[in-house]
Amino acid sequence: MAVGARDYIDKLLVKKYADEKVDNHDAMESMIDPQKMLEAMNDVATIQKNMFMLSQKLNTICYAVNAKSARYKGKEAAEG
């Protein structure tokens, strides 16, 4: 996927808005402490990772239990 103006109209728009400043993050004050937000995001990611690992372990255990309790029919029983 190419980045940049491809046709005449796009080139004119790029030229017109090249020096415009639409978002000035330096002048804004955040109501949320960024460090606390990153810590919260890290906590959520850790919890999701742990839940996924537990889910994988549970799947493995359930598979093993089902495999042990499975009753297979013999060839003679399946034919007759």
Contacts in CASP RR format, 6 or more apart in sequence:
PFRMAT RR
TARGET T0000
AUTHOR 0000-0000-0000
METHOD contacts of the structure
MODEL  1
MAVGARDYIDKLLVKKYADEKVDNHDAMESMIDPQKMLEAMNDVATIQKN
MFMLSQKLNTICYAVNAKSARYKGKEAAEG
4 10 0 8 1.000
4 14 0 8 1.000
5 11 0 8 1.000
5 13 0 8 1.000
5 14 0 8 1.000
END
